[in-house]
Amino acid sequence: MTHRTQSTNRCTVPAQTTPIPPPIYNTAMPIPQEIRGQRYISLATFRKTGVAVYTPIWFAEEDDKVYFMTNSKLGKVKRLRNNPQVKIAPCTIRGKITGPEFPATARILPPEDAARVRRALNAKYWLARVPFLWRNTDTYVEITVG
């Protein structure tokens, strides 16, 4: 009776010199140059059917995020609650898109962030400082590009 011995190939794995970083999820891109400094952007929100609704808005930029204010009873807020995915693009006051569109994610902010966003908008638009015009504004939204 012969016994057969199995030889096993053992290989050694060299130690890694650099650690592998953890996966990155939901990374925000900086605000695109085509959006920076514009007076208006077109905000595309999506109906449940997937049809885009374009709205020109005033916005403020802060910490690589875009902020705007609106009334909670308007359709765009309802659409944002159903689907936070949006597109933004530079546009004219009438909403004519003048540059490329960028995918983004919108988030309705809690009331404690309202004063900060309001200050940023007031700094950019003098007409935003007129309280009579904005008395029904009660919702503030943050947009992250990417």
PASEBA-1860 file (N, C-alpha, C; in nm, 3 decimals):
! residues 146
1> MTHRTQST> 0.085/-0.115/0.000/0.000/0.000/0.000/0.090/0.122/0.000 ~ 0.065/0.205/-0.095/0.147/0.325/-0.103/0.065/0.444/-0.056 ~ 0.131/0.526/0.017/0.067/0.650/0.063/0.115/0.765/-0.023 ~ 0.023/0.838/-0.060/0.055/0.953/-0.143/0.047/1.078/-0.058 ~ 0.146/1.154/-0.064/0.142/1.279/0.012/0.108/1.391/-0.084 ~ 0.026/1.477/-0.038/-0.012/1.591/-0.120/0.077/1.708/-0.084 ~ 0.126/1.766/-0.184/0.205/1.886/-0.157/0.112/2.006/-0.174 ~ 0.125/2.097/-0.088/0.043/2.219/-0.097/0.134/2.335/-0.129
9> NRCTVPAQ> 0.086/2.414/-0.218/0.159/2.536/-0.250/0.114/2.646/-0.154 ~ 0.206/2.692/-0.079/0.173/2.799/0.014/0.240/2.926/-0.039 ~ 0.158/3.021/-0.058/0.216/3.147/-0.103/0.193/3.252/0.004 ~ 0.283/3.338/0.014/0.270/3.444/0.113/0.230/3.572/0.042 ~ 0.141/3.644/0.104/0.095/3.771/0.049/0.177/3.880/0.117 ~ 0.241/3.962/0.038/0.319/4.068/0.100/0.228/4.166/0.174 ~ 0.281/4.220/0.281/0.204/4.316/0.359/0.182/4.441/0.276 ~ 0.063/4.497/0.287/0.033/4.617/0.211/0.103/4.736/0.275
17> TTPIPPPI> 0.156/4.819/0.192/0.226/4.935/0.245/0.132/5.052/0.266 ~ 0.024/5.059/0.190/-0.073/5.166/0.209/-0.208/5.105/0.241 ~ -0.276/5.158/0.340/-0.407/5.102/0.375/-0.509/5.135/0.266 ~ -0.603/5.047/0.248/-0.710/5.068/0.151/-0.816/5.156/0.217 ~ -0.850/5.268/0.154/-0.950/5.356/0.216/-1.087/5.292/0.210 ~ -1.174/5.328/0.305/-1.311/5.273/0.302/-1.385/5.330/0.182 ~ -1.489/5.260/0.135/-1.565/5.311/0.022/-1.633/5.443/0.058 ~ -1.642/5.531/-0.038/-1.702/5.661/-0.016/-1.839/5.662/-0.083
25> YNTAMPIP> -1.939/5.698/-0.008/-2.074/5.705/-0.060/-2.125/5.848/-0.048 ~ -2.214/5.886/-0.138/-2.279/6.016/-0.136/-2.179/6.131/-0.124 ~ -2.077/6.129/-0.203/-1.981/6.237/-0.199/-2.036/6.355/-0.277 ~ -2.021/6.472/-0.220/-2.069/6.593/-0.283/-1.959/6.652/-0.369 ~ -1.997/6.696/-0.484/-1.904/6.765/-0.571/-1.911/6.914/-0.538 ~ -1.805/6.987/-0.570/-1.816/7.132/-0.553/-1.917/7.189/-0.652 ~ -1.964/7.308/-0.624/-2.058/7.373/-0.714/-1.987/7.398/-0.847 ~ -2.046/7.355/-0.958/-1.981/7.374/-1.088/-1.959/7.522/-1.121
33> QEIRGQRY> -1.853/7.552/-1.195/-1.821/7.690/-1.233/-1.935/7.753/-1.312 ~ -2.009/7.673/-1.389/-2.120/7.727/-1.468/-2.234/7.778/-1.381 ~ -2.240/7.733/-1.256/-2.345/7.775/-1.163/-2.297/7.890/-1.075 ~ -2.172/7.886/-1.035/-2.117/7.988/-0.945/-2.135/8.129/-1.001 ~ -2.185/8.217/-0.914/-2.197/8.358/-0.951/-2.315/8.393/-1.039 ~ -2.394/8.296/-1.079/-2.512/8.324/-1.162/-2.619/8.394/-1.076 ~ -2.708/8.465/-1.140/-2.819/8.530/-1.069/-2.936/8.433/-1.050 ~ -2.955/8.343/-1.147/-3.067/8.250/-1.143/-3.020/8.112/-1.185
41> ISLATFRK> -3.087/8.011/-1.129/-3.066/7.875/-1.179/-3.203/7.814/-1.206 ~ -3.204/7.721/-1.298/-3.324/7.646/-1.328/-3.321/7.520/-1.242 ~ -3.425/7.501/-1.165/-3.438/7.382/-1.081/-3.539/7.289/-1.146 ~ -3.495/7.169/-1.178/-3.584/7.068/-1.237/-3.620/6.969/-1.127 ~ -3.748/6.967/-1.088/-3.799/6.867/-0.996/-3.881/6.769/-1.079 ~ -3.907/6.652/-1.023/-3.970/6.547/-1.102/-4.102/6.502/-1.043 ~ -4.201/6.493/-1.130/-4.332/6.439/-1.090/-4.318/6.289/-1.069 ~ -4.422/6.229/-1.013/-4.420/6.084/-0.991/-4.411/6.008/-1.122
49> TGVAVYTP> -4.456/6.068/-1.229/-4.448/6.004/-1.361/-4.309/6.015/-1.422 ~ -4.222/6.094/-1.360/-4.087/6.112/-1.411/-4.070/6.235/-1.498 ~ -4.177/6.309/-1.522/-4.171/6.429/-1.604/-4.106/6.542/-1.523 ~ -4.009/6.609/-1.584/-3.939/6.718/-1.516/-4.021/6.847/-1.524 ~ -4.020/6.923/-1.413/-4.083/7.054/-1.408/-3.973/7.154/-1.376 ~ -3.950/7.249/-1.467/-3.841/7.345/-1.454/-3.893/7.475/-1.393 ~ -3.818/7.528/-1.296/-3.854/7.651/-1.228/-3.729/7.736/-1.210 ~ -3.729/7.863/-1.256/-3.615/7.949/-1.227/-3.622/7.996/-1.082
57> IWFAEEDD> -3.510/7.993/-1.012/-3.508/8.031/-0.871/-3.388/8.119/-0.840 ~ -3.402/8.198/-0.732/-3.288/8.266/-0.671/-3.218/8.164/-0.583 ~ -3.090/8.181/-0.566/-3.017/8.086/-0.483/-2.896/8.153/-0.419 ~ -2.848/8.093/-0.314/-2.724/8.136/-0.248/-2.630/8.018/-0.244 ~ -2.501/8.046/-0.245/-2.398/7.942/-0.241/-2.324/7.951/-0.107 ~ -2.305/7.836/-0.046/-2.231/7.832/0.080/-2.181/7.691/0.103 ~ -2.052/7.678/0.131/-1.990/7.547/0.162/-2.019/7.442/0.056 ~ -2.001/7.476/-0.070/-2.023/7.384/-0.183/-2.165/7.329/-0.188
65> KVYFMTNS> -2.259/7.407/-0.139/-2.401/7.371/-0.148/-2.478/7.492/-0.195 ~ -2.593/7.467/-0.254/-2.680/7.571/-0.306/-2.804/7.572/-0.217 ~ -2.852/7.693/-0.183/-2.968/7.707/-0.097/-3.072/7.796/-0.164 ~ -3.200/7.766/-0.141/-3.306/7.855/-0.186/-3.423/7.847/-0.090 ~ -3.512/7.947/-0.101/-3.630/7.952/-0.015/-3.755/7.949/-0.101 ~ -3.862/7.899/-0.043/-3.988/7.886/-0.117/-4.103/7.873/-0.019 ~ -4.222/7.861/-0.071/-4.342/7.840/0.008/-4.372/7.691/0.013 ~ -4.406/7.639/0.129/-4.429/7.496/0.145/-4.553/7.446/0.070
73> KLGKVKRL> -4.641/7.537/0.027/-4.763/7.496/-0.042/-4.743/7.482/-0.193 ~ -4.627/7.517/-0.242/-4.602/7.511/-0.386/-4.571/7.369/-0.432 ~ -4.593/7.345/-0.560/-4.574/7.212/-0.618/-4.432/7.160/-0.608 ~ -4.333/7.248/-0.619/-4.195/7.199/-0.616/-4.160/7.137/-0.481 ~ -4.219/7.186/-0.373/-4.193/7.127/-0.241/-4.256/6.988/-0.233 ~ -4.376/6.974/-0.285/-4.441/6.843/-0.288/-4.358/6.744/-0.370 ~ -4.309/6.790/-0.486/-4.227/6.702/-0.569/-4.095/6.667/-0.501 ~ -4.036/6.762/-0.429/-3.911/6.733/-0.356/-3.933/6.631/-0.246
81> RNNPQVKI> -4.048/6.637/-0.181/-4.076/6.538/-0.076/-4.090/6.397/-0.135 ~ -4.142/6.389/-0.256/-4.159/6.259/-0.322/-4.030/6.208/-0.384 ~ -3.946/6.300/-0.434/-3.824/6.261/-0.503/-3.719/6.370/-0.484 ~ -3.616/6.345/-0.404/-3.515/6.449/-0.379/-3.415/6.468/-0.494 ~ -3.421/6.383/-0.597/-3.330/6.399/-0.710/-3.376/6.515/-0.797 ~ -3.284/6.608/-0.826/-3.315/6.725/-0.906/-3.204/6.747/-1.008 ~ -3.226/6.843/-1.096/-3.121/6.891/-1.187/-3.117/7.042/-1.175 ~ -2.997/7.098/-1.181/-2.984/7.243/-1.180/-2.902/7.286/-1.301
89> APCTIRGK> -2.931/7.407/-1.349/-2.860/7.462/-1.465/-2.868/7.614/-1.457 ~ -2.769/7.684/-1.508/-2.780/7.830/-1.514/-2.892/7.868/-1.610 ~ -2.961/7.979/-1.579/-3.072/8.020/-1.665/-3.094/8.171/-1.656 ~ -3.185/8.219/-1.740/-3.225/8.359/-1.737/-3.338/8.376/-1.635 ~ -3.379/8.500/-1.613/-3.489/8.527/-1.520/-3.618/8.459/-1.566 ~ -3.632/8.437/-1.694/-3.752/8.372/-1.749/-3.741/8.220/-1.752 ~ -3.625/8.167/-1.715/-3.610/8.022/-1.708/-3.544/7.958/-1.828 ~ -3.497/8.037/-1.925/-3.429/7.980/-2.040/-3.291/7.930/-1.997
97> ITGPEFPA> -3.268/7.802/-2.013/-3.142/7.740/-1.968/-3.029/7.788/-2.059 ~ -2.920/7.836/-1.995/-2.808/7.894/-2.069/-2.679/7.813/-2.057 ~ -2.685/7.698/-1.993/-2.564/7.617/-1.976/-2.601/7.472/-1.949 ~ -2.501/7.393/-1.912/-2.527/7.250/-1.889/-2.606/7.224/-1.761 ~ -2.679/7.113/-1.761/-2.753/7.069/-1.642/-2.664/6.979/-1.558 ~ -2.683/6.984/-1.427/-2.607/6.901/-1.335/-2.702/6.825/-1.244 ~ -2.683/6.694/-1.227/-2.767/6.618/-1.134/-2.733/6.659/-0.991 ~ -2.834/6.662/-0.906/-2.814/6.703/-0.768/-2.920/6.638/-0.680
105> TARILPPE> -2.902/6.657/-0.550/-2.997/6.605/-0.451/-3.042/6.720/-0.362 ~ -3.171/6.732/-0.342/-3.227/6.839/-0.260/-3.272/6.784/-0.125 ~ -3.262/6.870/-0.025/-3.303/6.832/0.111/-3.373/6.951/0.174 ~ -3.495/6.929/0.224/-3.568/7.034/0.294/-3.505/7.049/0.432 ~ -3.466/7.173/0.465/-3.392/7.198/0.588/-3.485/7.214/0.707 ~ -3.436/7.180/0.827/-3.515/7.204/0.948/-3.524/7.354/0.977 ~ -3.621/7.397/1.055/-3.641/7.540/1.081/-3.520/7.612/1.143 ~ -3.436/7.541/1.217/-3.322/7.607/1.280/-3.216/7.654/1.179
113> DAARVRRA> -3.220/7.604/1.056/-3.127/7.649/0.952/-3.180/7.766/0.871 ~ -3.303/7.806/0.894/-3.368/7.910/0.813/-3.294/8.043/0.821 ~ -3.254/8.086/0.938/-3.190/8.217/0.954/-3.058/8.223/0.877 ~ -2.981/8.118/0.878/-2.853/8.114/0.808/-2.874/8.125/0.657 ~ -2.969/8.050/0.604/-2.997/8.053/0.461/-3.054/8.189/0.422 ~ -3.140/8.243/0.504/-3.200/8.375/0.478/-3.092/8.483/0.470 ~ -2.994/8.478/0.560/-2.885/8.576/0.558/-2.805/8.565/0.427 ~ -2.779/8.442/0.383/-2.704/8.422/0.259/-2.781/8.476/0.139
121> LNAKYWLA> -2.911/8.454/0.135/-2.992/8.505/0.025/-3.004/8.658/0.031 ~ -3.018/8.713/0.150/-3.026/8.859/0.166/-2.898/8.926/0.121 ~ -2.785/8.861/0.143/-2.657/8.917/0.102/-2.644/8.922/-0.050 ~ -2.705/8.829/-0.119/-2.693/8.822/-0.265/-2.799/8.906/-0.337 ~ -2.921/8.907/-0.285/-3.033/8.974/-0.352/-3.091/9.080/-0.259 ~ -3.085/9.207/-0.297/-3.138/9.311/-0.211/-3.289/9.301/-0.199 ~ -3.357/9.252/-0.303/-3.502/9.240/-0.299/-3.547/9.131/-0.202 ~ -3.459/9.040/-0.169/-3.493/8.935/-0.071/-3.507/8.993/0.069
129> RVPFLWRN> -3.456/9.115/0.089/-3.463/9.180/0.222/-3.598/9.245/0.249 ~ -3.684/9.254/0.148/-3.815/9.317/0.164/-3.911/9.213/0.222 ~ -3.944/9.227/0.352/-4.025/9.123/0.417/-4.164/9.106/0.358 ~ -4.224/9.214/0.308/-4.359/9.205/0.253/-4.366/9.107/0.137 ~ -4.262/9.104/0.054/-4.263/9.017/-0.063/-4.246/8.869/-0.028 ~ -4.184/8.842/0.084/-4.149/8.705/0.121/-4.219/8.656/0.247 ~ -4.333/8.714/0.279/-4.401/8.678/0.405/-4.450/8.533/0.406 ~ -4.475/8.472/0.290/-4.523/8.333/0.284/-4.411/8.232/0.267
137> TDTYVEIT> -4.287/8.279/0.268/-4.174/8.188/0.252/-4.149/8.118/0.385 ~ -4.163/7.986/0.385/-4.147/7.913/0.511/-4.065/7.784/0.495 ~ -4.011/7.762/0.375/-3.935/7.641/0.350/-3.801/7.677/0.289 ~ -3.695/7.616/0.343/-3.560/7.640/0.295/-3.502/7.506/0.250 ~ -3.437/7.507/0.134/-3.392/7.384/0.072/-3.242/7.393/0.043 ~ -3.174/7.281/0.067/-3.031/7.268/0.040/-3.014/7.173/-0.079 ~ -2.930/7.213/-0.174/-2.904/7.130/-0.291/-2.756/7.094/-0.291 ~ -2.729/6.965/-0.303/-2.592/6.914/-0.311/-2.572/6.858/-0.452
145> VG> -2.473/6.910/-0.522/-2.447/6.866/-0.659/-2.373/6.733/-0.654 ~ -2.410/6.644/-0.744/-2.337/6.517/-0.752/-2.421/6.396/-0.732
END
